[in-house]
Amino acid sequence: MSAEPLFLADDDATAELGRRLAKLLRPGDLVLLEGDLGAGKTALARSVIRTLVGDDTLDVPSPSFALVQPYEADGHPVLHADLYRIGDPHEVDELGLFDRADAIVLVEWPERSDEVVQQATVRASLTVPAGGEGRAVTVAFVDGRHL
């Protein structure tokens, strides 16, 4: 699962990447959103979710406190999860991320659960380049799909 890094100059570029990524996602995909605080994980997820549900104005809050925010897209669940606040990796089982095989699941801070990492079909890794301008991102699919 490797890919060439992309440079995202601003929020618009992040949103465009999210739209492109959403068009490649399929029911059953588990997307890891990796990166430090402020790297753009939630911004990327927000664009993906808005594209999947077909509403560019949809309120997509960070799931930091709710842990999971559910959405519906073409009859399939879309789940946006944030594992930052879980205390034990086994708590992931209680979140229902794997309850529906047709769900598209986006997970921020996935490294908090080996189970989540092992089941990933897509990995998006975001970093802030030296100097703090823009974002660098790699997106890799386990099955060979490409952006």
The 8 nearest C-alpha neighbors of each residue, nearest first, counted from 0:
[[1, 141, 139, 140, 2, 143, 122, 142],
 [2, 0, 139, 3, 138, 140, 137, 141],
 [1, 3, 139, 137, 138, 4, 0, 145],
 [2, 4, 137, 5, 1, 138, 136, 139],
 [5, 3, 137, 136, 135, 2, 6, 138],
 [6, 4, 136, 135, 137, 7, 3, 134],
 [5, 7, 135, 134, 8, 136, 4, 133],
 [8, 6, 134, 12, 133, 9, 13, 135],
 [7, 9, 133, 12, 6, 134, 132, 10],
 [8, 10, 12, 133, 11, 7, 13, 134],
 [9, 11, 13, 12, 14, 8, 42, 7],
 [12, 10, 14, 13, 9, 15, 8, 7],
 [11, 13, 15, 7, 9, 14, 10, 8],
 [14, 12, 10, 16, 11, 15, 43, 7],
 [13, 15, 17, 11, 46, 12, 16, 10],
 [16, 14, 12, 18, 17, 13, 11, 19],
 [15, 17, 19, 13, 18, 14, 20, 12],
 [16, 18, 47, 46, 14, 20, 43, 15],
 [19, 17, 15, 21, 16, 20, 47, 50],
 [20, 18, 16, 22, 17, 21, 15, 146],
 [19, 21, 17, 23, 22, 18, 16, 24],
 [22, 20, 47, 18, 24, 23, 19, 51],
 [21, 23, 19, 20, 24, 18, 51, 50],
 [24, 22, 20, 21, 25, 19, 146, 144],
 [25, 23, 21, 22, 28, 20, 26, 103],
 [24, 26, 28, 27, 23, 103, 101, 22],
 [25, 27, 101, 103, 102, 28, 24, 75],
 [26, 28, 101, 102, 100, 103, 25, 29],
 [29, 27, 103, 120, 26, 25, 30, 104],
 [28, 30, 104, 119, 120, 105, 103, 121],
 [31, 29, 121, 105, 122, 119, 104, 106],
 [30, 32, 122, 106, 123, 109, 33, 105],
 [33, 31, 107, 123, 40, 106, 124, 30],
 [34, 32, 124, 108, 125, 31, 123, 107],
 [35, 33, 125, 38, 126, 124, 36, 40],
 [34, 36, 38, 37, 126, 33, 125, 127],
 [37, 35, 38, 34, 39, 40, 126, 33],
 [36, 38, 39, 35, 40, 127, 34, 126],
 [37, 39, 126, 35, 36, 34, 125, 127],
 [40, 38, 42, 37, 41, 43, 125, 134],
 [41, 39, 43, 42, 32, 38, 44, 107],
 [40, 42, 44, 43, 39, 45, 61, 107],
 [43, 41, 45, 39, 44, 40, 46, 13],
 [42, 44, 17, 40, 46, 41, 45, 13],
 [45, 43, 41, 47, 46, 42, 48, 40],
 [46, 44, 42, 48, 43, 47, 59, 41],
 [45, 47, 17, 14, 49, 43, 44, 48],
 [48, 46, 17, 21, 44, 50, 45, 18],
 [49, 47, 51, 45, 50, 46, 44, 52],
 [50, 48, 46, 54, 55, 52, 51, 47],
 [49, 51, 53, 47, 48, 52, 18, 46],
 [50, 52, 48, 53, 49, 72, 21, 47],
 [53, 51, 72, 49, 50, 54, 48, 71],
 [54, 52, 50, 51, 49, 55, 72, 48],
 [53, 55, 49, 57, 56, 52, 50, 51],
 [56, 54, 49, 57, 53, 50, 46, 52],
 [57, 55, 54, 58, 49, 59, 53, 46],
 [58, 56, 54, 55, 59, 49, 52, 48],
 [57, 59, 60, 56, 49, 45, 55, 54],
 [60, 58, 45, 57, 61, 48, 49, 68],
 [61, 59, 58, 62, 45, 68, 41, 63],
 [60, 62, 63, 41, 59, 64, 81, 68],
 [61, 63, 66, 65, 67, 81, 64, 68],
 [64, 62, 66, 61, 81, 65, 83, 84],
 [63, 65, 66, 62, 84, 61, 81, 67],
 [64, 66, 62, 67, 63, 68, 81, 61],
 [67, 65, 62, 81, 64, 80, 63, 82],
 [68, 66, 80, 62, 65, 79, 69, 78],
 [67, 69, 79, 62, 78, 80, 65, 70],
 [70, 68, 78, 77, 67, 79, 76, 71],
 [71, 69, 77, 76, 78, 72, 68, 52],
 [70, 72, 76, 77, 75, 74, 52, 73],
 [73, 71, 52, 75, 74, 51, 76, 77],
 [74, 72, 75, 71, 52, 51, 76, 53],
 [73, 75, 72, 71, 76, 101, 102, 77],
 [76, 74, 72, 73, 71, 102, 101, 77],
 [77, 75, 71, 102, 70, 72, 78, 103],
 [76, 78, 103, 70, 102, 71, 104, 69],
 [77, 79, 69, 104, 68, 105, 70, 80],
 [80, 78, 105, 68, 67, 106, 104, 69],
 [81, 79, 67, 106, 66, 62, 107, 105],
 [80, 82, 107, 66, 63, 62, 83, 106],
 [81, 83, 108, 85, 84, 107, 111, 109],
 [84, 82, 108, 81, 85, 111, 63, 107],
 [85, 83, 82, 86, 63, 81, 66, 64],
 [86, 84, 82, 87, 83, 90, 88, 111],
 [85, 87, 84, 88, 90, 83, 89, 111],
 [86, 88, 89, 90, 85, 91, 111, 112],
 [87, 89, 112, 90, 91, 111, 86, 85],
 [90, 88, 91, 87, 92, 112, 93, 86],
 [91, 89, 92, 88, 93, 87, 85, 94],
 [92, 90, 89, 94, 93, 88, 112, 96],
 [91, 93, 90, 94, 89, 95, 96, 97],
 [92, 94, 91, 90, 95, 89, 96, 97],
 [95, 93, 91, 92, 96, 67, 90, 66],
 [96, 94, 98, 97, 93, 92, 91, 99],
 [95, 97, 94, 98, 104, 78, 92, 91],
 [96, 98, 95, 99, 100, 102, 92, 94],
 [99, 97, 95, 96, 100, 102, 94, 101],
 [98, 100, 101, 102, 97, 96, 76, 27],
 [99, 101, 27, 102, 98, 97, 26, 103],
 [102, 100, 26, 27, 99, 75, 103, 76],
 [103, 101, 76, 27, 26, 99, 77, 100],
 [102, 104, 77, 28, 26, 27, 29, 78],
 [103, 105, 78, 29, 77, 102, 30, 79],
 [106, 104, 30, 79, 29, 31, 80, 78],
 [107, 105, 80, 31, 32, 81, 109, 79],
 [106, 108, 81, 32, 109, 80, 82, 33],
 [107, 109, 82, 83, 110, 33, 81, 111],
 [110, 108, 111, 107, 106, 112, 31, 116],
 [109, 111, 112, 108, 113, 116, 115, 33],
 [110, 112, 109, 88, 108, 82, 113, 83],
 [113, 111, 88, 114, 110, 115, 109, 116],
 [112, 114, 116, 115, 117, 110, 111, 88],
 [115, 113, 117, 112, 116, 118, 88, 91],
 [116, 114, 118, 112, 113, 117, 109, 119],
 [115, 117, 113, 119, 114, 118, 109, 112],
 [116, 118, 114, 115, 119, 113, 112, 120],
 [119, 117, 115, 116, 114, 120, 29, 113],
 [120, 118, 29, 116, 121, 117, 30, 115],
 [119, 121, 141, 29, 28, 140, 30, 118],
 [122, 120, 140, 30, 119, 139, 31, 29],
 [121, 123, 31, 139, 138, 30, 124, 32],
 [124, 122, 138, 32, 137, 31, 33, 125],
 [123, 125, 33, 137, 136, 34, 32, 122],
 [126, 124, 136, 34, 38, 135, 33, 123],
 [127, 125, 135, 38, 134, 34, 128, 136],
 [126, 128, 134, 131, 38, 135, 133, 129],
 [129, 127, 131, 130, 126, 134, 135, 132],
 [130, 128, 131, 127, 132, 126, 133, 134],
 [129, 131, 132, 128, 127, 133, 134, 126],
 [130, 132, 129, 128, 127, 133, 134, 126],
 [133, 131, 130, 128, 134, 8, 127, 129],
 [134, 132, 8, 9, 7, 131, 127, 135],
 [133, 135, 127, 7, 126, 6, 128, 136],
 [134, 136, 6, 126, 5, 125, 7, 127],
 [137, 135, 125, 5, 4, 124, 126, 134],
 [136, 138, 4, 124, 123, 2, 3, 5],
 [139, 137, 123, 122, 2, 136, 124, 140],
 [138, 140, 122, 2, 1, 0, 121, 137],
 [139, 141, 121, 142, 143, 144, 120, 0],
 [140, 142, 120, 0, 143, 121, 139, 144],
 [143, 141, 140, 144, 120, 0, 121, 139],
 [142, 144, 140, 141, 145, 0, 139, 1],
 [145, 143, 140, 142, 146, 141, 23, 139],
 [146, 144, 143, 140, 139, 138, 23, 2],
 [145, 20, 19, 144, 23, 138, 139, 16]]
